[in-house]
Structure formats: C-alpha cells, structure tokens
C-alpha cells in the first residue's frame, strides 16, 4: 500500500487526495496550518488520516512513503528539501518553485536522496492536448508557424476563497503569468518546440488588492522559428466568465491548415492535406475527445514511477524549463526588453 501525506489541504490538495484514494493509495496524513481544513479533507475522503499543522510530524513517520506538496509557491522548496532528507518521494504542485535557484536545490536534493521528484503539471496528461500533438505529428497542418493561447479567468473572488495567499506577490511568486502561464508554456513545449526568446508586457492593474500581475501578455519565438502569443487575464469578462467558468483557447496555424481547441472536449481541424480523407483537398471537421481526470492520470503516473523506478514525464528537471520561461517573462516585464533563453 502506498502511503501518502497531503501537505496543504486546499482545493489542489483535495483533488490530489481524491485521486490517490481512487488509485488505491492510503492518505495517512493531512497537514495544513488551518487544522479544520485538514480535518475536512479527511472527512470528505472518509479516511482516518492523522492531522497536523506542522509538516515535520508527517516527515518523521517512517510509514509515509511519499508527500504531496500543495502549498503557496514560495513554500515548495523548504518542504521538498525536508522531504528529500527524510527519504520521502515527492509530488509537488506547479510551479515547482519560486526561483530557478530553488528549483535546482530541489532537483539536487532529490537526486542525492534517491527519491522521485515529480511536478503535478496535468497538461501533460490531457487527452485533448495529446490528441492535438498527434494531429501535429501527422502533418495535417504542415509545419506550425503560429500559436495563440488565451486564458480568461474572471474568477478572482471565488478563486481567492481558498487562495488568499495568492494576493501576495511573494507567496504566489508573481501573478497570473506564473499560475496560468506556467501551464501554457508547458503546453507549448509539449506541442511545438523549445522557446528561444520571450517578450512580455503587464497591463495596468485592475484588481488593486492583488500585488502580482492580473493581466499580462507574452510573445515568444520558438527554436524552430514559429512564434506564439500568450494572454493571461483575470480581467477579461464575458457572460461565460462572469458565471465562474474559465475560458482557455488554443489555436495553431501552419501552411496546410489550422488546429483550434473549441472547448475541453472539441478540436476543430482545417486541413488541406489531401491524403487525409479519400483524396479530398479541403477538410474541415470537429474531433471529439473524451474528457479524462488529469489529476487521476498524473497521480497514477507518479505511483507507477515509484513502483518501476521510471523517471516521471514531468520530472523536476523537465519542469524546470517552463519555470525558466515564466521567470524570463517577468524579467522582460521589468526591463521592457526581450529575454533570450539559453
């Protein structure tokens, strides 16, 4: 039986804990500074998890095999280093750390201790994005030239109900470019190529109680020459976002057509690739992709890596790159100049 300590029992901790239970793992500790939140996680899972407000209590338990870190971004490193020293495997929410120096210390500590470090970046387990990757690999739109991604989250009030810490730029390691942009840069790396340079702008602040950026834009050039635009916003309003629904759009264009994501289950494909359907020269249709629980899939992958010794798809080393790109975007916001990545 895999025995896991959930460290941070807010929204993400609850989703991870549910996934661990569905995978047959045992949630043996629920740790949160607010003990009632830890108790609520234990109650909702219908398990007798031990409760604590200090994560060191869980790390001292020799029966704990792994920890799941679901804390404010600036706390990831300290808990990960302590967990590695205690010999615990680690699943850590994205972004993996607040700085590259912190990320490097986490990677080094886990390698020295011989424990798994996996970052919970669920876009790598999305059936939707994996299908887009398959269509790209089939050459149906030719070589990608342009990627457009927009993340509209007019959810600020409800988003903050469980995340008051997000108002603090230090705890959040920035703002929406960090929390949403790290997802979207990870997606771009999965679908297109590595990123060569980034130029980013921050819009005038509208949510004055939030220290980090509430709306920002990044323009990137990929190493293969393609370009991309990333819009991250807590301000963009519509009837849909006002109802509390996040809108996340993706479009990729190449010389033979385009791929766009209509919603969480639908891909629109336009292709001039003659070989696709009986020699037709113009094809436009919708592809429906069954929704899957990406939290469940990433937890399954984490547990499989523990059992087989396989390196996670979203290892600390792999997920260092999206963090580096996000931090470059913030550097560009400050300097007003593009930042070139090594």
Buried (B, 14 or more C-beta within 10 A) or exposed (E): EBBBBBBBBBEBBBBBBBBBBEBEBBBBBBBBEEBEBBBBBBEEBEBEBBBBEEBEBBBEBEEBBBBBBBBBBBBBBBBBBBBBEBEBBBBBBBBBBBBBEBBBBBBEBBEEBEBBBBBBBBBBBBBBBBBBBEBBEEBBBBEBBBBBBBBBBBBBEEBBEBBEBBBBBEBBBBBBBBBBBBBBBBBBBBBBBEBBBBBBBBBEBEBEEBBBBBBBBBBBBBEEEBBBBBBBBBBBEEEEBEEEEBBBBBBBBBEBBBBBBEEEBEBBBBBBBEEBEEEEEEBEEEBEBEEEBBBBBBBBBBBEBBEEEEBBBBBBBBBBBBBBBBBBBBBBBEEEEBBEBE
